[in-house]
Amino acid sequence: MSDKLNALLNRLKSQQRDLILAMAEHDGMAAGSALRQVAELENVIAAVEAVADEEANRERKSG
């Protein structure tokens, strides 16, 4: 995985983790907006991982 993709992935996961931990601090159901942010981050994380896999496959084929 390229350094830039890896750094982006780490930032996204960190942000998602921070949101989840913040929600865990509160009693009751988390706000819908917070849940949407976590879900959106999960989608972006999956997309970045897919691009990283594509790049790794491309490098293996050309290497």
C-alpha angles and dihedrals in degrees: 000000000000118000091243094052091045092051091049091049091050092050093049093048091047092051091048092048091050091052093049093048091048090052090050090058092065127073117233131023119335118245115270091239091057091048090050091051091053091048092047091050090050089055092049091047090053091049093050090048090050091051090047090052091049091051092048091050091048091051092049092051094048095039 
